[in-house]
Amino acid sequence: MYVVMNELKVEPDQKDHLKARFEKSKDRMKDVPGCLEFLFLESGEETDTLVVYTKWDTKENYENWLESDAFKKAHGGKSSGEQQPSTTNRLRSFNVVFHT
């Protein structure tokens, strides 16, 4: 298994907009080959950080998704005419050593 966490820093006034965009993605991720889990995380504390957590059966399936038209459409924004929230991110990926 392969896990990817994307920590997003977003301005407070754009946080709800970003959450709404990712809410639209949650159902589509069920149909992505190899995607085992998709979580969008927000701390219970006042913070500017949101986390997108995905779990994949293989690193290859994650990389295939990155190259897919669905990924490009979801992350294109400007081509769709939708205003993009200003974010910075820290992408972290992990090979799962063991799990229960």
N, C-alpha and C positions, 0 to 999 in steps of 0.2 A: 504494500500500500504506500501511497504518497500523499502528503498533506501540504497544503499551501495556505499561508495566512498573509493577508494583505492588510496592514495597518494604515488606515486613512486618516489624515489630519484634515479637518474641515472647519471653516469659519462657522461660528455658532448660528448665524442667520441663514446658513445654507444647509444645515444639518438635516432638517426635515425634508428638503428637496432631494438630498442624496438618499435618504432612507426610502423615500417613495420610488426612486428609480430602481433601487435594488429589490424592492418588494415586487416590482414587475418581473424581475428575473427569476425569482424563486421557483415558480412553477416550470419555467423553461429548463432550468437546470436538471429537473427530473428526467428529461429526455436526452441529455448529453451522454453519449457513450462513455462508460467508465466512471462517471461521477457518482460516488456513493453517498455523499452528504454535502449539503450547502447550508451554512449558518451565517447569519448577519448579526454581529455582536455589538452591543452598546453597554458601556459600563453603567452601573447604577449611580455612579458619582458624576458630578458635573465635569465633563471632559470634552475635548475637541476630537477625541479619537474614536473611530469606529473600526471594526475588524470584520473582514470577509474571510471566512474559514471554509475551505473545500477539502474533501477527502476523495481520493481517486484510487481505483484499483491498480493503476500503473502510472508511472511518470510519463510514459509514451501517450496515454490517453489524455493526460493534462496538456501535454505539448500539442497534440492534435487539436484539442479544443482551442488553444491559443491561435492556431492557424485557420480556424474555421470561419466561415462567413457569419455565423451566429455571434461569435465573439467580436468580430470586427463591427458588426452592426450595433451590438450592445455598447461598445466602447467608442464608437465613432462620434456620436453627438452632433458635431457641427454639420455633418452631412444630413442628419435627420432634422436639423433645424431647432433642436432642443438646446436650451441654455445649459451649459455644463457648470456644476459647482467647482469652485477653485479648491483643489486638494493637493496635498503632497502624500506620498505613500512610502511604506517600507515593506517590501515583499520578502517573505521568508518561506523556505520550503524544506521539507523533511522527509526522509525515508523512514517508514515505520519499522522499528526494530522488533517490537512485539506488541500485542494488545490482547485484551480479554473479551 
